[in-house]
């Protein structure tokens, strides 16, 4: 298991390890004068370093994560693209989404090389889509191996959908049928009535996935669109997502307090934000006909000491085939972990995936992963059996990781 304490010295930003790796950036941008920086390095323990340590959840992991395979960065079919921007050009671009097939294969959306790629669990390339797509945003895969892609073409800069068969061949007929279903759909929100007129009119469309019955779901803003597996009907719900027994919705309750979230960047800058902490989430579960079957708070039994170590909740959930919930949470102190020696490529440390049972009780810590400052929730998936998959980015490759589901009888974290 990877020891996160070796990635960065959690005693503080200005560790000698960070200075050696990133001194060109620290001094080039001159956020902190060189002599003063050396003074800070020498005196940092005097400035309350104990209060700014990052938490370490590694001892609480329920199962040991394993590397399934590694993929090098590059433009070959078996590689994954990585674009490192200049100082004023935005965030790094690489994998925009990934999915787990019914047979356990891994589908990766390579945004840079503009392809969808399928690998087996040993890392062998099995399939690469036949054409290129600009601006791949999200992918979903059904049990047959059909791939559904949301992308934004450079010409129109609007939502578009692509469908591929299991061999990576474009299926234009399916694309037209989905477009027609959405053209005929009228969605009534609490504030606005939208005549969709096709997928291009869906606001904020950035998610697509398939459930265990091969129904297709798309999310645009607070509206979730469902298209049946046969591509014969479409419907819409307000922020309701697929669940083994039907659908579920979630609502973050107002936070009782706010706390300071401290972000340490590679260039020496420090950002402090007031963030809501320890927010309860109300979960509502519906059956297939839309009737409410249960409603509960998550966590059901109040926040444990482990949950309090990562008090900032993300805005979404993953669900396995048993109906258990998984949520990404963040600590109050976050560091940028350097991945190279001079290009400014880094990940944030760290994201924690916590599991809850179908009644909302805290089960335990399932994964800890570093992620780019954006799209942390696109780097993790859960299969129906409860195995957790995530991407671990390195300087010259990305590791595809799996944390196996705990065996029956494993004691829950407290």
PyMOL commands that set and color helices and strands:
alter all, ss='L'
color gray80, all
select helices_A, chain A and resi 4-6+16-29+34-47+49-52+58-60+172-183+199-201+305-309+376-378
alter helices_A, ss='H'
color red, helices_A
select strands_A, chain A and resi 66-72+95-100+106-110+115-119+125-128+136-141+147-152+159-164+186-188+193-195+205-210+216-220+223-227+234-238+241-243+246-252+257-264+270-277+281-287+292-298+312-319+325-338+346-356+362-371+380-382+388-393+397-403
alter strands_A, ss='S'
color yellow, strands_A
deselect
rebuild
show_as cartoon
